[in-house]
Amino acid sequence: MISAIVLINADVDQIPEVAAALVEIDGVSEVYSVAGDADLIAMVRVHQHEQLDDVIAGRLNKVEGIVDTSTQIAFRAYSRHDLDAAFSIGLE
């Protein structure tokens, strides 16, 4: 699985509508409304690198209300959830 994190700046008056449109795009697994340098963060997960172009450049960047994006492609994922599962011996 290939993951990309897309930082999105949107028209302030359209942030909820942009988020709702983004989450409907195949390949976008989650959209977060955040504080900081970006208005929204979209998590994109695909099986092949070529699909990133289709999802991000072909659909995500064309959503009305998006002003700017910055895409970060993940090399490796680290997750506390994954580590907990790996070291669990089944005791609760």
C-alpha positions as CSV (number, residue, x, y, z in Angstrom):
1,M,0.0,0.0,0.0
2,I,1.3,3.4,-0.9
3,S,0.3,6.3,1.3
4,A,0.4,10.0,0.6
5,I,-0.5,12.9,3.0
6,V,-2.0,15.8,1.1
7,L,-1.9,19.2,2.9
8,I,-4.8,21.3,1.5
9,N,-5.5,25.0,1.7
10,A,-9.1,25.7,0.8
11,D,-11.4,28.7,0.4
12,V,-12.4,29.4,4.0
13,D,-16.1,29.6,3.2
14,Q,-15.9,26.1,1.5
15,I,-13.9,24.0,3.9
16,P,-16.7,21.7,4.9
17,E,-17.9,21.2,1.3
18,V,-14.3,20.6,0.1
19,A,-13.8,18.0,2.9
20,A,-17.1,16.2,2.0
21,A,-16.1,16.1,-1.7
22,L,-12.6,14.8,-1.0
23,V,-13.8,11.9,1.2
24,E,-15.9,10.7,-1.7
25,I,-12.9,10.2,-4.0
26,D,-11.7,6.6,-4.4
27,G,-8.3,6.4,-2.8
28,V,-8.9,9.1,-0.2
29,S,-9.3,7.2,3.0
30,E,-9.6,10.0,5.5
31,V,-9.9,13.8,5.5
32,Y,-9.0,15.8,8.6
33,S,-9.9,19.4,9.4
34,V,-6.9,20.8,11.2
35,A,-5.3,23.9,12.7
36,G,-2.0,25.1,11.5
37,D,-0.5,25.7,8.0
38,A,-3.2,23.7,6.2
39,D,-7.0,23.7,6.4
40,L,-7.4,20.0,5.6
41,I,-5.3,16.9,5.5
42,A,-6.3,14.1,3.2
43,M,-4.8,10.6,3.5
44,V,-4.5,8.9,0.1
45,R,-3.9,5.2,0.0
46,V,-3.4,3.3,-3.3
47,H,-1.8,0.1,-4.5
48,Q,0.4,1.5,-7.3
49,H,2.4,4.8,-7.7
50,E,0.6,5.5,-11.0
51,Q,-2.7,5.7,-9.1
52,L,-1.4,8.7,-7.1
53,D,-1.5,10.8,-10.3
54,D,-5.1,9.8,-11.0
55,V,-6.2,10.4,-7.4
56,I,-4.3,13.5,-6.5
57,A,-3.6,15.4,-9.8
58,G,-6.6,14.0,-11.6
59,R,-9.4,14.3,-9.0
60,L,-8.3,15.8,-5.7
61,N,-6.7,18.9,-7.1
62,K,-9.7,19.6,-9.2
63,V,-12.2,19.9,-6.3
64,E,-13.8,23.3,-6.3
65,G,-12.7,25.4,-3.4
66,I,-9.1,24.0,-3.2
67,V,-6.6,26.9,-3.3
68,D,-3.3,25.0,-2.9
69,T,-2.0,21.5,-2.0
70,S,1.3,20.0,-0.9
71,T,1.8,16.3,-1.2
72,Q,4.0,14.2,1.0
73,I,4.6,10.5,0.0
74,A,5.3,8.2,2.8
75,F,8.3,5.8,2.6
76,R,7.4,3.8,5.7
77,A,4.5,3.8,8.2
78,Y,5.1,3.6,11.9
79,S,2.1,3.1,14.1
80,R,1.7,2.4,17.8
81,H,-1.4,0.3,16.9
82,D,0.8,-1.9,14.7
83,L,3.5,-2.2,17.3
84,D,1.0,-3.1,20.1
85,A,-0.5,-5.8,17.9
86,A,2.9,-7.2,17.1
87,F,3.9,-7.5,20.7
88,S,0.5,-8.6,22.1
89,I,0.4,-12.0,23.7
90,G,-3.4,-12.0,23.8
91,L,-3.7,-10.9,27.4
92,E,-6.3,-8.2,28.1
